[in-house]
Amino acid sequence: MDQVEKVKKGPHTHFMVASTSVEKMEDGNLLENLALGIRLVNS
């Protein structure tokens, strides 16, 4: 169970960091792709 939690936290943290960078870039397409990626990680 612990291993699964670490795997889920890893990508989620990565997406959160990427989200901050993408918002600064203000690129709509990248934001859409990021949102899709977050949905896949959280599902």
C-alpha positions in Angstrom: 0.0 0.0 0.0 2.8 2.4 0.9 4.4 1.8 -2.5 1.2 2.7 -4.3 0.8 6.0 -2.3 4.3 7.0 -3.2 3.7 6.4 -6.9 0.5 8.5 -6.8 2.2 11.4 -4.9 5.2 11.5 -7.2 3.3 12.3 -10.5 0.8 14.5 -8.6 3.6 16.7 -7.2 5.2 16.8 -10.7 1.9 18.0 -12.2 1.5 20.7 -9.5 5.0 22.1 -10.2 4.4 21.9 -14.0 1.0 23.7 -13.5 2.8 26.7 -11.9 5.3 26.9 -14.8 2.6 26.6 -17.5 0.4 29.3 -15.9 3.4 31.7 -16.1 3.7 30.8 -19.8 0.0 31.4 -20.3 -0.2 28.7 -23.0 -3.8 27.4 -23.3 -2.9 24.2 -25.1 -0.4 23.2 -22.5 -2.9 23.9 -19.7 -5.4 21.6 -21.4 -2.9 18.8 -21.8 -1.9 19.3 -18.2 -5.5 19.1 -17.0 -5.9 15.8 -18.9 -2.8 14.4 -17.3 -4.0 15.4 -13.8 -7.3 13.6 -14.5 -5.5 10.5 -15.5 -3.3 10.6 -12.4 -6.3 11.1 -10.1 -8.6 8.6 -11.7 
